[in-house]
């Protein structure tokens, strides 16, 4: 089995495992409604919906990462792995 819970980085960004204390920084960058206009969950910018999204990431066994801009040392986003099952397509 692949260990998805690793630390990833290059010269520009660092991807660290998302932790509860990242929520405020993640919400600061994710609360702009424009970000979610073309997303299936257009209301994800709302606090309760965003909270549910981040909680899902924290519970994600494949891993959820907080993206940190290394130059300014600030949270700039999040990403995660999802399981894939060809039969579910």
N, C-alpha and C positions, 0 to 999 in steps of 0.2 A: 504494500500500500504506500502511496505517495504521502510524504509529510508536507501538507500544505501550509502548516503554521511555521513559516520560516521568515527571516528578516531579509527583505530585498532592497537593494539600493544601487544607484549609479551616481554620477557626479551632480545630478540635478535634484533628484527626489529620493526619499527614503520611504519604504512601505513597511510599516510596523503593524503587528496584530492590533486590531481595534480593541480598545478598552473602554469601560464605562466612563472614565474621566475624559475621554475624547469627545463626548457628546456635545458639549457646549461649543467647542471649536468647529465640529462638523456642522452643527445647526447654523452657526454663523455664516458658513459658506453655502449651505443648502437651503436657506430660507427665502431665497429669491425666486418668486413664482416663474420668472422667465426661464429658469433652468429646466423646469418640469413641463413647459407648454406642450412639447411634442412627446412626452412620456405617457404611457398608459395610465399612470397614477398622477394626474395633473395637479392633485391637491397634496402631493407629498411635501410641499413647502410648509404646510401647516404643522404646528408643533406636534400634535397627537399622531398624525400620520408619519411624520419624520421619526418620531420616537419609536413607533412600531417598526419602521424600516431598519433603524439602527439595532433595535432589539433582535430582529431577525438575523442581522449580521453577526451579532454577538453569539447567537445560538447556532450559527452555521458551522457544521463540522468540517466543511471544506476550507474554511478560513475566510476572514474578513480583514481587510487592511485599511489603515488610515494613511493617507498620502501626505507627506510633510515636505514642503519646499525647503531644501537644505540651505539655500542662500539667506532666506529670511527667518528660517526655523519656525514656520507657521503651518498649520493644517490647511490643506487646499482641496481635500476631497477624500473620497473613499472608493474602494473597489472590492470585489469579492469573487471567489470561485463559486460556480453552481454545479450541481451534479447534472449529468447528461445521460438520458436514457433514450436511445434511438426509437424504441418501441412506443414511447410516449408522444412522438411527433405526430 
